[in-house]
Amino acid sequence: MKLPTVALVGRPNVGKSTLFNKIVGKQVSIIEDIPGVTRDRIYNEASYDNKRFYLVDTGGIDASKLDFNSEIKMQAEIAISEADIVVFIVDGKEGLTANDLLVRDILRKTDKKIIVAINKMDVKEAQDNIYDFYELGFDTYIPISSIHNIGFVDLMDTITMNFTESEEVEDTRIKFSIIGRPNVGKSSLMNALLNEERVVVSDVAGTTRDSIDSVLKYHNEEYIMIDTAGMRKKGKVFESVEKYSLLRSLKAIDRCDICLVVINAEEGIKEHDKHIAGYAIEKGKGLIFVVNKWDTVENTTINEFEKLMRAEFQFATYAPIVYLSALTKKRIHTLMPEILKVAENIKKEVKTSILNDMIQDAYRLNLPPTYKGKRLKIYFTSQTGIKPPKFTFRVNNKGLVHFSYERYLENKIRENFEYTGTPIVLQFKNRSGDE
């Protein structure tokens, strides 16, 4: 399912972030609880009237590294290259400014739908300034107040007017995406796997043009490979503002079953690598770390690098790590067997009787601590989903589940059943039916 993308653009302090938070609502990511993975809320999935879409707040650019005009230009370029609809936010209280005209000039170059949201309409000055904005020359203007809820329904109705959830034809082939920061060797890895130069590879970040899905045959099975390197359009926008390259990866993560997170062994592990892996886990995808350019590393053994990887990615200890060189094809043969193993694990189902026996043994082996004289009791456990595997526990009071005990149960499931490479989800429900 491909979701439309809506971008919020405009000069600083016009209320982009307030509107972003209002549209997204209180969607707290599970990844925010994981140490070491900080996350800029500059994009998120949102829904309105049962229509889902991606929302991008271009206000997340670090202005300290750019002059004011460059920053605004870059925001507008990101909005144009990534979005299906651009919401151009202006400040009704201040009226039309030279910077608004600068944004307008960039937005005029696109054929994307532009909606002008005139914010801060709760103050009298804004009422007087409203007609000045028609000078921008766009078709759609909606007066709003992000803080006071004025015009919000009108704005959202207009944004989502033609959105439908386009169901893609069901394809049962396992899809994996090659994701990672710019210039870690994603296209080279894709070429090495395909064993033919189907996409142009270059050492310069940003050379690949279009999103490319390739069919890979291995042991008479077909796999779909999604190359996110090809999702970067020309221009240095995404290389200059690295966190926006994550948006491209996010779309590929959404479509795939397994994510290959490529790490550049030459550069070592960067904070952004953690962000990317974090998104893959949040979306419930299978995960394999691919340490590329391993042939360039001279003074570190695989064991030493492995320790470093495990320390940096403590939230994904279940993910296998493969070391290879996409360019020289050294150790490339070690990757496909891992993909096959993870493909099996993400859809693995455990028999209810075996699962219950194992959980009851684990429970007796290590009783949960009492809280205010009460102890958690587990009555029944069943697997209620795959991709990722999901387990539902019927308990006396789900409020008694401590996160450390939840982790203990997860570890026990992993010890007893082969779940390498896949996150697993544990859900607790009260037996009384009080969810």
C-alpha positions in Angstrom: 0.0 0.0 0.0 1.5 3.3 -1.0 0.5 6.2 1.2 0.4 9.8 -0.1 2.8 12.3 1.4 1.8 15.8 2.7 4.5 18.3 3.4 4.2 21.4 5.6 6.4 24.3 4.4 6.8 27.9 5.3 9.3 30.3 6.9 10.2 29.8 10.6 7.7 30.5 13.4 4.6 30.4 11.3 3.3 27.4 13.3 4.4 24.4 11.2 5.3 22.2 14.2 2.1 23.1 16.1 0.1 22.0 13.1 2.2 18.9 12.6 1.6 17.8 16.2 -2.1 18.5 15.9 -2.5 16.4 12.7 -0.4 13.5 13.9 -2.0 13.5 17.4 -0.6 11.7 20.3 1.2 8.9 18.4 4.0 7.9 20.6 6.6 5.7 19.0 7.8 2.6 20.8 11.3 3.5 19.6 11.4 6.6 21.8 11.7 4.3 24.8 14.8 2.7 23.5 18.1 4.2 24.8 20.4 5.5 22.0 17.6 6.2 19.5 16.6 9.8 19.6 14.1 10.8 17.0 13.2 14.0 15.4 9.4 14.2 14.9 9.7 15.8 11.5 7.8 13.0 9.8 5.2 10.6 10.9 2.3 8.6 9.6 -1.1 10.3 10.2 -4.7 9.6 9.5 -7.8 11.7 9.1 -11.3 10.3 8.3 -9.8 6.8 8.0 -7.4 8.0 5.2 -3.7 7.4 6.0 -0.8 9.5 4.8 2.7 10.6 5.6 3.2 14.0 7.1 6.5 15.9 6.8 7.4 19.0 8.8 10.2 20.8 6.9 10.9 22.9 9.9 13.5 20.4 11.2 16.4 21.9 9.2 19.3 23.1 11.3 19.4 26.8 10.5 22.7 27.4 12.3 24.5 25.6 9.4 22.8 27.6 6.6 21.9 31.2 5.9 18.2 32.1 6.3 17.4 32.1 2.6 19.2 28.8 1.9 17.3 27.2 4.8 13.9 28.2 3.4 14.9 27.2 -0.1 16.0 23.8 1.1 12.7 23.3 3.0 10.7 24.1 -0.1 12.8 21.8 -2.3 12.3 18.9 0.2 8.6 19.5 0.2 8.4 19.6 -3.6 10.5 16.5 -4.2 8.8 14.4 -1.5 5.2 15.4 -1.3 2.0 14.8 -3.3 0.4 17.8 -1.6 2.2 20.9 -0.1 0.6 22.9 2.7 2.2 26.4 2.5 1.8 28.0 6.0 1.8 31.7 6.3 1.4 34.0 9.4 -1.8 36.0 9.1 -0.9 38.2 12.0 2.4 39.4 10.4 1.0 39.5 6.9 2.8 38.8 3.6 6.6 38.9 3.8 9.5 38.8 1.4 10.3 35.3 2.6 6.8 34.1 1.8 7.4 35.3 -1.7 10.7 33.4 -1.8 8.9 30.2 -0.9 6.2 31.0 -3.4 8.7 31.3 -6.2 10.1 27.8 -5.5 6.7 26.3 -5.1 5.5 27.7 -8.4 8.0 25.5 -10.2 6.0 22.4 -9.3 2.8 20.9 -10.6 2.0 19.5 -7.1 -1.2 20.7 -5.4 -0.5 23.7 -3.1 -2.8 24.7 -0.3 -2.1 28.0 1.5 -3.0 27.8 5.2 -3.2 31.3 6.7 -2.5 30.7 10.3 -3.2 32.7 13.5 -6.6 33.7 12.4 -7.7 34.1 16.0 -6.2 37.6 16.1 -7.8 40.7 14.6 -4.7 41.8 12.6 -5.0 38.5 10.7 -8.5 39.3 9.6 -7.3 42.6 8.1 -4.3 40.9 6.3 -6.1 37.9 4.8 -6.6 39.4 1.3 -2.9 40.3 0.9 -2.1 36.6 0.6 -4.1 36.2 -2.6 -1.2 38.0 -4.2 0.7 34.7 -3.9 -1.3 33.5 -6.9 -2.3 30.0 -5.7 -5.8 28.5 -6.0 -6.6 27.3 -2.5 -6.5 29.5 0.7 -7.8 28.3 4.1 -7.8 30.5 7.2 -6.8 28.5 10.3 -5.6 28.8 13.9 -3.5 25.7 14.9 -3.9 26.6 18.6 -7.6 27.5 18.6 -8.8 24.8 16.2 -10.2 27.3 13.7 -10.5 25.9 10.1 -8.8 22.6 11.0 -11.6 20.4 9.6 -11.8 22.5 6.4 -8.0 22.2 6.0 -8.0 18.4 6.6 -11.0 17.8 4.3 -9.1 19.8 1.5 -5.8 17.9 2.1 -7.4 14.5 2.0 -10.1 15.2 -0.6 -8.8 12.8 -3.2 -6.9 10.3 -1.0 -7.9 6.7 -1.3 -6.0 3.8 0.2 -4.7 2.1 -2.9 -4.4 -1.6 -2.2 -1.6 -3.1 -4.1 -2.1 -6.5 -5.8 -1.1 -9.1 -3.2 2.4 -10.4 -4.0 3.4 -13.3 -1.8 7.1 -13.0 -2.8 9.3 -11.9 0.1 10.4 -8.3 -0.3 13.5 -6.9 1.2 14.8 -3.3 1.1 18.3 -2.1 1.2 18.3 0.9 3.5 21.0 3.1 5.1 22.6 6.5 5.0 23.6 8.1 1.7 26.8 6.6 0.2 27.1 3.4 2.4 27.1 1.2 -0.7 23.4 0.4 -1.2 23.4 0.3 -5.0 26.7 -1.6 -5.1 25.1 -4.2 -2.8 22.1 -4.5 -5.0 24.3 -5.0 -8.1 26.4 -7.6 -6.3 23.3 -9.5 -5.4 21.8 -9.3 -8.9 25.3 -10.1 -10.3 24.7 -7.6 -13.2 25.0 -3.9 -13.6 21.3 -3.1 -13.8 21.7 0.3 -12.1 24.5 2.8 -12.5 26.8 2.8 -9.6 29.1 5.6 -8.7 31.1 6.7 -5.7 29.3 10.0 -5.5 26.2 10.1 -3.2 23.0 10.9 -5.1 23.8 9.5 -8.5 21.0 7.0 -8.7 17.8 8.5 -10.0 14.7 6.5 -9.6 13.2 3.9 -7.2 14.1 0.5 -8.5 12.5 -2.8 -7.6 14.4 -5.8 -8.9 13.4 -9.5 -9.0 16.2 -11.7 -7.6 16.1 -15.5 -8.2 17.8 -17.6 -5.6 17.4 -21.4 -5.3 14.5 -21.3 -7.7 12.6 -18.8 -5.5 11.9 -15.2 -6.5 12.5 -12.3 -4.2 11.7 -8.6 -4.7 14.5 -6.2 -3.8 13.8 -2.5 -3.1 16.7 -0.2 -3.6 16.3 3.0 -1.5 19.5 4.5 -3.0 17.5 5.0 -6.2 14.8 6.9 -4.2 17.1 10.0 -3.9 16.4 12.4 -6.7 19.2 14.5 -8.1 20.5 17.4 -6.1 22.2 17.6 -2.8 19.2 18.2 -0.6 19.1 14.9 1.1 22.9 14.7 1.5 22.9 18.1 3.1 20.1 17.3 5.5 20.8 13.7 6.3 17.7 13.1 8.5 15.5 13.7 5.5 17.0 10.8 3.7 15.3 8.7 6.3 11.9 9.7 4.8 12.9 7.8 1.6 13.9 4.8 3.7 10.6 5.0 5.6 8.6 4.5 2.5 10.7 1.5 1.4 10.5 0.0 5.0 6.7 0.3 4.7 6.6 -1.9 1.6 9.1 -4.6 2.5 9.2 -7.6 4.8 12.9 -7.5 5.7 15.3 -4.5 6.0 19.0 -4.8 5.2 20.5 -1.9 7.2 23.8 -1.2 5.5 26.6 0.1 7.7 29.8 1.6 6.1 32.7 -0.2 7.9 35.1 2.5 6.8 33.2 5.2 8.6 32.0 3.1 11.5 28.6 3.3 13.2 26.8 6.7 13.1 23.8 7.9 15.1 21.7 8.1 11.9 22.3 4.3 11.4 20.4 3.8 14.7 17.5 6.0 13.6 17.1 3.9 10.4 17.2 0.6 12.3 14.8 2.0 14.8 12.2 2.7 12.2 12.5 -0.8 10.8 11.8 -2.2 14.2 8.9 0.2 14.8 7.3 -1.0 11.6 7.7 -4.6 12.7 10.1 -5.7 9.9 12.7 -8.4 9.8 16.2 -6.9 10.3 19.7 -7.8 9.1 22.8 -5.6 9.6 25.1 -5.6 6.5 28.5 -4.2 7.3 29.8 -3.2 3.9 33.3 -2.2 2.7 34.7 -4.8 5.1 37.7 -5.3 2.8 38.9 -1.7 3.8 39.1 -2.5 7.5 42.6 -3.5 8.5 43.1 -3.3 12.3 39.8 -4.7 13.5 38.6 -8.3 13.6 35.0 -9.4 13.0 34.8 -10.3 16.7 35.9 -6.8 17.8 33.5 -5.1 15.4 30.7 -7.4 16.5 31.1 -6.3 20.1 30.9 -2.7 18.9 27.8 -3.4 16.9 26.1 -5.1 19.8 26.9 -2.3 22.2 25.6 0.4 19.8 22.5 -1.6 18.7 21.4 -2.9 22.1 17.8 -2.6 21.0 18.3 -5.2 18.2 20.4 -7.9 19.6 18.4 -10.5 17.7 19.4 -9.2 14.3 22.2 -11.1 12.5 25.2 -9.2 11.2 26.8 -10.0 7.9 30.3 -8.7 6.9 31.0 -8.2 3.2 32.3 -6.1 0.4 29.7 -5.3 -2.2 32.3 -3.9 -4.6 34.7 -6.9 -4.6 31.9 -9.4 -3.8 34.0 -10.8 -1.0 31.7 -12.7 1.5 28.6 -11.7 -0.6 27.5 -15.4 -0.5 26.9 -15.1 3.3 24.0 -12.7 2.9 21.2 -14.7 1.1 21.2 -17.6 3.6 20.5 -15.0 6.3 17.7 -13.4 4.3 16.2 -16.9 3.8 16.4 -17.6 7.5 14.8 -14.3 8.5 12.1 -14.7 5.9 11.1 -18.0 7.5 11.2 -16.5 11.0 9.0 -13.4 10.4 6.1 -15.7 9.5 6.8 -18.6 11.8 3.9 -19.9 13.9 4.2 -21.8 17.2 1.6 -24.3 18.3 -0.6 -23.0 21.1 -0.1 -26.1 23.3 3.7 -26.0 23.0 3.7 -22.2 23.6 1.6 -22.5 26.7 3.7 -25.3 28.2 6.8 -23.2 27.6 5.4 -20.0 29.1 4.0 -21.8 32.2 7.5 -23.4 32.7 9.1 -19.9 32.4 6.5 -18.5 34.8 7.2 -21.1 37.5 10.9 -20.8 37.0 10.9 -17.1 37.7 7.7 -15.8 39.4 6.9 -12.1 38.8 7.4 -9.8 41.8 4.4 -8.8 43.9 3.1 -5.3 43.7 1.0 -4.0 46.6 0.4 -7.6 47.6 -0.7 -8.7 44.1 1.1 -10.9 41.6 0.7 -11.2 37.9 -0.9 -14.5 36.8 -0.7 -15.7 33.2 -3.7 -17.9 32.3 -3.3 -18.5 28.6 -1.0 -17.5 25.7 -1.5 -17.7 22.0 0.2 -16.5 18.9 -2.1 -13.9 17.3 -0.1 -12.6 14.3 2.9 -12.9 12.0 5.2 -10.4 10.2 6.1 -9.7 13.0 5.2 -12.7 15.3 2.7 -11.4 17.9 1.8 -13.2 21.2 -1.2 -12.4 23.3 -1.2 -13.2 27.0 -4.4 -13.5 29.0 -3.6 -12.3 32.5 -5.3 -11.3 35.8 -4.2 -7.7 35.6 -2.1 -6.3 32.8 -1.2 -3.4 35.0 1.1 -5.8 37.0 3.3 -6.5 33.9 6.7 -4.9 34.6 8.8 -4.1 31.5 11.7 -6.3 32.9 9.3 -9.3 33.2 8.0 -8.6 29.7 11.7 -8.7 28.5 12.2 -12.0 30.4 9.2 -13.6 28.6 10.5 -12.3 25.3 13.9 -13.8 25.9 12.3 -17.1 26.9 10.3 -17.2 23.6 13.5 -16.5 21.7 15.5 -19.2 23.6 12.9 -21.8 22.8 11.9 -20.9 19.2 14.1 -19.7 16.3 13.3 -16.0 16.0 16.6 -14.6 14.7 16.2 -11.4 12.7 12.6 -10.6 13.7 11.1 -8.3 16.3 8.4 -10.0 18.3 5.4 -8.3 19.9 4.0 -9.2 23.3 0.4 -8.0 24.1 -1.3 -8.5 27.5 -5.0 -8.6 28.0 -7.1 -9.0 31.1 -9.0 -12.3 31.2 -12.1 -10.5 32.5 -12.5 -8.8 29.1 -11.6 -5.4 30.5 -9.0 -4.5 27.9 
